[in-house]
Amino acid sequence: MKKIEHRPIAIVTIIAGSLGVVASGMSLVSGILLLTKRRRS
């Protein structure tokens, strides 16, 4: 039987991808908030 090694790299890449999506979403929200604040003022 071959030993199946669970590579943590896959998990790390998935976590990094999810964090990247969250970061991009937060940046978009912050940019929209800044635009609305500038328009209001």
Stockholm file with secondary structure:
# STOCKHOLM 1.0

chainA/1-41         MKKIEHRPIAIVTIIAGSLGVVASGMSLVSGILLLTKRRRS
#=GR chainA/1-41 SS CCCCCCCHHHHHHHHHHHHHHHHHHHHHHHHHHHHHHHHHC
#=GC SS_cons        CCCCCCCHHHHHHHHHHHHHHHHHHHHHHHHHHHHHHHHHC
//
